[in-house]
Amino acid sequence: MKGDKVTKHYTTDLGIDVIDIAKMYNLNFNRGNIVKYVCRAGKKDNEVQDLEKALDYLQRELKHMKQ
């Protein structure tokens, strides 16, 4: 599935899948999504929306850490 139309926006020019990078670093759900949306920003229709999603996951992670 790597590199196909569905996941192309998650794959670097070197063919590395951002989700695989998150797994390699053993990132939790929130942190993985932060990386995913920052890397995807600009590769799909709405760059601002992707960055807002990354920010939302960052805020969720910070809230979780402060509990």
Stockholm file with secondary structure:
# STOCKHOLM 1.0

chainA/1-67         MKGDKVTKHYTTDLGIDVIDIAKMYNLNFNRGNIVKYVCRAGKKDNEVQDLEKALDYLQRELKHMKQ
#=GR chainA/1-67 SS CTTSTTTGGGBCTTSCBHHHHHHHTTCCHHHHHHHHHHHHTTSSSCHHHHHHHHHHHHHHHHHHHHC
#=GC SS_cons        CTTSTTTGGGBCTTSCBHHHHHHHTTCCHHHHHHHHHHHHTTSSSCHHHHHHHHHHHHHHHHHHHHC
//
